[in-house]
Amino acid sequence: MSHTAFVRVLLVEDEDRLARLVQEGLRQEDGIDVDLECDGVSGLWRATEGVYDAIVLDIMLPEKNGYQVCRELREAEDWTPVLMLTAKDGEFDEAEALDMGADDYLRKPFSLVVLAARLRALVRRGAPARPAVLCCGSLRLDPALSEVTRHGRTIDLSRREFALLEALIRADGCVVSRQELLDRVWGMDDEPASNVVEVYIRYLRQKIDDPFASEGYRPIITTVRGAGYRLANDLDFGQDDQR
């Protein structure tokens, strides 16, 4: 954090000892002030009433869990950067956190040094307004509702498939590398199979592109050889990348 900038962080964590350690640890960082709430209802109220540069949000909270808090913030078009704390053994926690609109996640137990570094990165990026529904041609993805449609037809996706598609659609037509997708969807601490990105891209194509090909619609998911993957606007009559 900058020595001249004053940063406000909201920490929502119900484990009292951990909450106090994190609060005191972050306050030792120059220029950071930390407000603390211990349940989801109070955390949501504080987030909407106050002005914060970042929110650290535990998933397993009483009264209203972290997923619900994050989703309700995004539904209210509050784009304050959210870092969610996930259980160490939660297989789908990271994907679900991103699906609900979180910007980053950190597994327990974690280092205060790493948490502070993640928060610095989030604050540097800021909180640009993001549309409630993300679009690429005829494809529409609603992060708040976890809903995907193409040409008005609902497409059922697994959590991982949804997170992968969201990572691609948020790139806004730019190429996303295999490593970037691994980091965003599977997490840095996971050890997925070497071909897991390719496997899930194939799953997405079977649901997003293949059912529409017989009707004459162009593929949306494209491969850029040697670089990664991107989404192509199927309503744009420009040149396609190689599938």
C-alpha positions in Angstrom: 0.0 0.0 0.0 1.2 3.5 -0.7 2.6 5.5 2.3 0.3 8.4 1.4 -2.9 6.5 0.6 -5.4 5.7 3.3 -7.1 2.4 2.5 -10.3 1.1 4.2 -10.9 -2.6 4.4 -13.9 -4.5 5.6 -13.2 -7.9 7.1 -16.2 -10.2 7.6 -15.1 -13.3 9.6 -16.9 -15.1 12.4 -13.8 -17.0 13.9 -13.0 -14.5 16.6 -9.3 -15.3 17.1 -8.5 -15.3 13.3 -10.5 -12.1 12.8 -8.5 -10.3 15.5 -5.2 -11.6 14.2 -6.0 -10.5 10.6 -7.4 -7.1 11.8 -4.3 -6.3 13.8 -2.0 -7.7 11.2 -3.5 -5.5 8.4 -3.5 -2.5 10.7 0.2 -2.8 11.0 0.5 -2.2 7.3 1.0 1.6 6.7 -2.2 3.4 5.7 -4.7 0.5 6.2 -7.7 0.7 8.5 -9.8 -2.4 9.1 -13.5 -2.6 10.2 -14.7 -6.0 11.5 -18.0 -7.8 11.3 -18.7 -11.4 12.4 -21.8 -12.4 10.5 -23.1 -12.1 7.0 -26.1 -9.9 7.7 -24.0 -7.3 9.6 -21.2 -7.6 7.0 -23.6 -6.9 4.2 -25.1 -3.9 6.1 -21.6 -2.5 6.8 -20.5 -3.0 3.2 -23.6 -1.1 1.8 -23.5 1.7 4.5 -19.8 2.3 4.4 -17.2 3.1 1.7 -14.4 0.5 1.4 -11.5 0.0 -1.0 -11.7 -3.8 -0.5 -13.8 -6.4 1.3 -12.3 -9.7 2.9 -15.3 -12.1 3.1 -15.3 -15.5 4.7 -17.6 -18.1 3.0 -18.8 -19.9 6.1 -20.6 -17.1 8.0 -23.7 -17.3 10.3 -27.0 -15.9 9.2 -25.9 -15.2 5.6 -23.0 -17.0 4.0 -20.3 -15.3 2.0 -21.7 -16.4 -1.3 -25.0 -14.7 -0.6 -23.3 -11.5 0.7 -21.2 -11.2 -2.5 -24.1 -12.0 -4.8 -26.3 -9.4 -3.1 -23.6 -6.8 -3.4 -23.2 -7.5 -7.1 -26.9 -7.5 -7.7 -26.9 -4.0 -6.1 -24.2 -3.0 -8.6 -21.7 -2.6 -5.8 -18.3 -3.5 -7.4 -16.1 -3.1 -4.4 -13.2 -5.6 -4.8 -14.0 -8.8 -2.8 -11.5 -11.3 -1.7 -13.1 -14.5 -0.3 -11.6 -16.8 2.3 -12.3 -20.4 1.4 -12.0 -23.7 3.3 -8.7 -25.6 2.6 -10.6 -28.7 1.5 -13.4 -27.0 -0.4 -13.2 -28.6 -3.8 -15.5 -26.1 -5.5 -15.2 -23.1 -3.2 -13.0 -21.1 -5.6 -15.2 -21.6 -8.6 -18.3 -20.7 -6.6 -16.7 -17.6 -5.2 -15.8 -16.4 -8.7 -19.2 -17.3 -10.0 -20.8 -15.1 -7.3 -18.7 -12.1 -8.4 -15.7 -12.3 -6.1 -12.5 -10.8 -7.6 -10.0 -13.1 -5.8 -9.9 -15.9 -3.2 -7.5 -17.2 -0.6 -7.4 -20.6 1.1 -7.2 -21.1 4.9 -4.8 -21.3 6.5 -3.1 -18.3 4.9 -0.2 -16.0 5.4 -0.9 -12.3 6.4 1.9 -11.3 4.0 0.1 -13.0 1.1 -3.3 -11.5 2.1 -1.8 -8.0 2.3 -0.2 -8.5 -1.2 -3.5 -9.7 -2.7 -5.3 -6.7 -1.2 -2.7 -4.4 -2.6 -3.3 -5.9 -6.0 -7.1 -5.5 -5.7 -6.8 -1.9 -4.6 -4.5 -1.0 -7.5 -7.0 -2.4 -10.0 -9.8 -0.5 -8.4 -13.5 -1.3 -8.9 -14.6 -0.4 -12.4 -18.3 -0.8 -13.0 -19.2 -4.2 -14.5 -22.4 -5.0 -16.4 -24.9 -7.2 -14.6 -25.1 -9.4 -17.7 -22.0 -10.2 -19.8 -22.5 -10.6 -23.5 -20.6 -11.9 -26.5 -22.7 -11.9 -29.6 -25.8 -14.1 -28.9 -24.2 -15.5 -25.7 -25.3 -14.0 -22.4 -23.9 -14.8 -19.0 -25.4 -13.6 -15.8 -22.9 -14.0 -12.9 -25.5 -13.1 -10.2 -28.0 -15.7 -11.4 -25.3 -18.2 -12.6 -27.3 -18.3 -15.9 -26.1 -18.7 -19.4 -28.2 -18.4 -22.6 -27.5 -18.4 -26.3 -30.2 -17.1 -28.7 -32.5 -17.0 -25.7 -32.1 -20.7 -24.9 -30.8 -21.6 -21.4 -27.6 -23.6 -21.3 -26.9 -25.7 -18.2 -23.3 -25.6 -17.0 -21.4 -27.1 -14.1 -19.6 -24.7 -11.7 -16.3 -25.2 -13.4 -17.7 -24.8 -16.8 -19.4 -21.6 -15.7 -16.2 -20.2 -14.2 -14.2 -21.1 -17.3 -16.8 -19.4 -19.6 -16.9 -16.3 -17.3 -13.1 -16.0 -17.4 -13.3 -16.0 -21.2 -16.2 -13.6 -21.6 -14.7 -11.1 -19.2 -11.6 -11.0 -21.4 -13.8 -9.0 -23.9 -12.5 -10.7 -27.0 -8.9 -10.9 -26.0 -6.9 -14.2 -26.0 -6.7 -15.9 -22.6 -3.8 -18.3 -22.2 -4.0 -21.8 -20.8 -2.0 -20.8 -17.7 -4.3 -17.8 -17.0 -7.3 -20.0 -17.1 -5.6 -22.5 -14.8 -4.9 -19.8 -12.3 -8.3 -18.2 -12.5 -10.5 -21.3 -12.6 -8.6 -23.9 -10.8 -6.4 -21.8 -8.5 -2.7 -21.6 -7.9 -2.7 -24.2 -5.1 -4.5 -26.9 -7.2 -2.8 -29.6 -9.2 -5.2 -30.3 -12.0 -4.6 -32.8 -14.7 -2.3 -31.5 -17.4 -5.0 -31.4 -20.0 -7.9 -30.2 -17.8 -8.3 -26.9 -19.7 -8.6 -28.6 -23.0 -11.1 -31.1 -21.5 -13.3 -28.3 -20.2 -13.1 -26.3 -23.4 -14.4 -29.4 -25.1 -17.2 -29.7 -22.6 -18.1 -26.0 -23.2 -18.1 -26.4 -27.0 -20.4 -29.4 -26.7 -22.9 -27.2 -24.9 -22.3 -23.7 -26.3 -21.4 -24.4 -30.0 -22.3 -27.9 -31.2 -26.1 -27.7 -30.6 -26.3 -24.5 -32.7 -24.0 -25.6 -35.5 -26.8 -27.5 -37.3 -28.8 -24.4 -37.4 -26.1 -22.4 -39.2 -24.8 -20.5 -36.2 -21.0 -19.9 -36.1 -18.9 -21.1 -33.2 -18.2 -18.7 -30.3 -15.4 -20.6 -28.6 -12.2 -20.3 -30.7 -8.6 -21.5 -30.4 -5.7 -19.2 -31.1 -2.9 -21.6 -31.9 0.0 -21.3 -29.5 -1.7 -18.5 -27.5 -4.9 -19.8 -25.9 -8.6 -19.3 -26.3 -11.0 -16.4 -27.0 -14.7 -15.9 -27.5 -15.7 -14.7 -31.0 -18.8 -12.6 -31.6 -21.0 -14.9 -33.6 -23.0 -11.9 -34.8 -19.9 -10.3 -36.3 -19.2 -11.3 -39.8 -15.4 -10.8 -39.5 -12.9 -13.5 -39.9 -13.0 -16.4 -37.3 -10.0 -17.8 -35.5 -9.3 -21.5 -35.9 -11.7 -23.6 -33.8 
